[in-house]
Amino acid sequence: MGVVWRGAGRRGVLQGCNLVLRSGGGLGNASAGGRAARPSATVGYGAGPSAPASGGSVSILGSDDATTCHIVVLRHTGNGATCLTHCDGSDTKAEVPLIMNSIKSFSEHAECGRLEVHLVGGFSDDRQLSQKLTHQLLSEFDKQDDDIHLVTLCVTELNDREENENHFPIIYGIAVNIKTAEIYRASFQDRGPEEQLRAARALAGGPNLSTSPLAEPPHFVDHIRSTLMFLKKFPSPENMLFPGNKALLYRKNKDGLWEKISPGN
């Protein structure tokens, strides 16, 4: 597919091959982020923008459990800088410029190559949330000043299957190999450190348990139950989970595994 977009963005970068969890007055304000910087054999997972990966301790970026959500991969073919984000439609207008500027900050001096985008996710849901998000993403990429080549479009009706008169996504998750640019269907068992804490942050900060309950994967109920139990156990996490209100900091070791640096640094 050879659609080319033109449009305008702001400058902004997420950096550091680290995972940082911070307290900010409740689980709803805890945050996680990081940059995958050098290729090897680990998986970067999470919802929301993930900064570019272009070499070192991470070779694969991925996300799963997308029902009405869309997974976006933006890559510069010249230097291999790659960004993957899991969009839920809550702030598409801000997310697209963020990932654009993350990639562009790594590609300013690239002598060749182009920006390519891959969109996967959603299905024919009753409330047409997937369709709305598809239109939002296409519209926001269209507004960017740069030429963007749409390479993969597997969204909404194109990612829909029907079973017993109910609709489901065909693909719930994808991964991208930042060394080879290969994109493939994927799911993840290991979701990184402090999974319950990060899940509680997302659950506490959102209005719904699910946008499409009938289409959720089989492990969804157990995941929500364990997250609610975590919230019950830690209703005020500042003192118990964040001693001295300091961040929990993890980084990738030489084997590509997450290791805790300190309880706050």
C-alpha positions in Angstrom: 0.0 0.0 0.0 1.6 3.3 -1.0 -0.4 6.1 0.6 1.7 9.1 1.4 0.7 11.7 4.0 2.0 15.2 4.6 1.6 17.2 7.8 3.1 19.2 11.2 4.6 18.2 14.6 6.2 19.4 17.8 9.6 18.3 19.1 9.7 15.8 22.0 11.6 12.7 23.0 11.3 9.9 25.7 14.7 8.6 26.6 16.5 6.0 28.7 16.5 2.2 28.4 14.7 2.2 31.8 11.4 1.6 33.3 10.4 4.2 35.9 7.4 3.9 38.2 6.5 7.0 40.2 3.9 7.9 42.8 1.9 11.1 42.4 -0.9 11.1 44.9 -2.4 7.7 44.1 -2.2 4.8 41.7 -4.0 6.7 39.1 -0.9 9.0 38.8 1.8 6.3 38.7 3.6 6.3 35.4 5.8 4.0 33.4 7.9 4.8 30.4 11.2 4.1 28.7 13.2 3.9 25.5 14.4 0.7 23.9 17.8 1.7 22.7 20.0 -1.2 21.3 19.0 -4.5 19.8 19.2 -7.9 21.6 16.4 -10.3 22.6 13.9 -8.7 24.9 10.4 -7.4 24.7 9.2 -3.9 25.2 5.5 -4.0 26.3 2.9 -1.3 27.4 0.1 0.9 26.5 0.7 4.4 25.5 3.7 5.9 23.5 7.0 4.1 23.7 10.0 6.0 22.6 12.2 5.0 19.6 14.2 1.8 19.6 17.2 1.8 17.3 19.9 -0.4 18.7 21.1 -2.4 21.9 19.3 -4.1 24.8 15.9 -4.3 23.1 15.3 -5.9 19.7 11.5 -6.4 19.8 8.8 -4.0 20.6 5.2 -5.2 21.0 1.8 -4.9 22.6 -1.3 -7.0 22.9 -4.8 -7.2 24.4 -6.1 -4.7 21.8 -9.8 -4.9 21.2 -11.1 -1.5 20.1 -7.6 -0.1 20.6 -5.1 0.2 17.7 -1.4 -0.6 17.8 0.7 1.9 15.8 4.3 1.2 14.6 6.2 4.2 13.1 9.6 3.5 11.6 12.3 5.4 9.8 13.8 3.1 7.1 17.1 5.0 7.0 18.3 4.5 10.5 15.8 1.9 11.8 14.5 4.1 14.6 11.2 2.5 15.6 8.3 3.5 17.8 5.3 1.4 18.9 2.3 2.8 20.7 -1.0 1.3 21.9 -3.7 3.9 21.3 -7.1 3.8 23.0 -8.6 7.0 21.5 -8.3 9.1 24.7 -5.8 11.6 23.3 -5.0 10.7 19.7 -4.4 14.3 18.8 -1.5 14.5 21.2 -0.2 11.0 20.7 0.5 11.2 17.0 2.7 14.3 17.2 4.5 12.7 20.2 5.6 9.6 18.3 6.3 11.6 15.2 8.7 13.8 17.0 10.3 10.9 18.9 11.2 9.3 15.6 12.3 12.5 13.9 14.6 13.4 16.8 16.6 10.2 16.0 16.4 10.8 12.2 17.3 14.5 11.7 20.6 13.7 10.1 19.6 10.5 8.2 20.7 10.9 4.6 18.2 8.4 3.2 15.1 6.5 4.1 11.5 7.4 4.7 8.8 7.3 7.5 6.6 4.2 7.4 3.5 3.6 9.5 1.7 0.3 10.3 -1.8 0.4 11.9 -3.3 -2.8 13.4 -6.3 -3.4 15.7 -9.9 -2.8 16.4 -12.9 -4.7 15.0 -16.6 -4.1 14.1 -17.7 -3.3 17.6 -21.3 -2.3 18.4 -20.4 1.2 19.6 -18.2 1.9 16.5 -15.3 2.9 18.8 -12.8 1.1 16.6 -14.1 3.0 13.5 -13.8 6.3 15.3 -10.2 5.6 16.4 -9.3 4.5 12.8 -10.6 7.8 11.5 -8.8 9.8 14.3 -5.4 8.2 13.5 -5.7 8.6 9.8 -6.7 12.2 10.2 -3.9 13.1 12.6 -1.2 11.4 10.5 -2.7 13.3 7.5 -2.1 16.6 9.3 1.6 16.0 9.7 4.0 18.0 7.5 6.3 15.1 6.8 5.7 12.4 4.1 4.5 9.3 5.9 4.0 6.1 3.9 1.1 3.9 5.1 2.4 0.3 4.7 0.0 -1.8 6.8 -3.7 -1.1 7.4 -5.3 -4.0 9.3 -8.0 -2.2 11.4 -11.7 -2.3 12.3 -13.6 -4.1 9.5 -10.3 -5.4 8.1 -9.5 -7.0 11.4 -12.9 -8.4 12.2 -14.3 -11.9 12.5 -17.8 -13.1 13.5 -18.7 -16.0 15.7 -22.2 -16.8 17.0 -23.4 -13.4 15.8 -20.7 -11.7 18.0 -17.7 -9.8 16.5 -14.1 -10.2 17.6 -10.7 -8.9 16.5 -8.7 -11.3 14.4 -5.4 -9.9 15.7 -5.1 -8.7 19.3 -1.4 -8.0 19.4 1.7 -7.5 17.2 5.5 -7.2 17.6 8.1 -5.5 15.5 11.7 -6.6 15.2 13.6 -3.4 15.1 16.7 -5.0 13.4 14.8 -6.5 10.5 11.6 -4.4 10.5 9.5 -7.6 10.5 6.0 -7.2 12.0 4.1 -10.2 13.1 1.2 -11.3 15.2 2.1 -11.7 18.9 1.0 -12.2 22.5 3.0 -11.8 25.7 3.2 -13.9 28.9 6.0 -11.8 30.5 4.8 -8.3 30.9 7.7 -6.8 32.7 8.3 -5.7 36.3 5.5 -4.5 38.6 2.8 -5.7 36.3 0.0 -5.4 38.9 1.1 -1.9 39.8 1.1 -0.7 36.2 -2.2 -2.4 35.5 -3.7 -0.8 38.6 -2.6 2.6 37.3 -4.3 2.1 34.0 -7.5 0.7 35.7 -7.7 3.5 38.3 -7.2 6.2 35.6 -9.9 5.0 33.2 -13.7 5.2 33.2 -14.4 1.6 32.1 -13.2 -2.0 32.8 -13.5 -2.7 29.1 -14.8 -1.0 26.0 -15.8 -4.4 24.5 -16.4 -7.0 27.2 -17.5 -9.8 24.9 -14.4 -9.5 22.7 -11.8 -9.6 25.5 -9.2 -12.4 25.5 -9.7 -15.4 27.9 -7.3 -14.1 30.6 -9.1 -10.8 30.9 -11.3 -11.7 33.9 -8.4 -13.1 35.9 -6.3 -10.0 35.1 -9.0 -7.6 36.3 -9.7 -9.7 39.4 -6.0 -9.6 40.4 -5.7 -5.9 39.7 -8.7 -5.1 41.8 -7.3 -7.2 44.7 -4.0 -5.2 44.3 -6.0 -2.0 44.6 -7.7 -3.3 47.7 -4.4 -4.2 49.3 -2.7 -0.9 48.4 -5.4 1.8 48.4 -2.7 4.5 49.2 0.5 3.3 47.6 2.8 6.3 48.5 4.3 4.9 51.7 4.1 1.1 51.0 5.1 1.0 47.4 7.1 4.2 47.0 9.2 4.7 50.2 10.1 8.4 50.7 8.0 9.1 47.6 10.9 7.9 45.4 10.5 6.3 42.0 11.0 2.6 41.5 13.7 2.2 38.8 14.4 -0.8 36.6 16.8 -1.2 33.7 17.8 -3.9 31.2 20.9 -5.9 32.1 23.3 -7.4 29.7 21.1 -10.5 29.3 18.1 -8.3 28.3 16.3 -8.9 31.6 14.8 -6.2 33.8 16.6 -5.6 37.1 15.7 -3.3 40.0 18.3 -0.6 40.5 17.0 0.8 43.8 13.7 1.5 45.6 14.1 5.1 44.7 16.8 6.9 42.7 
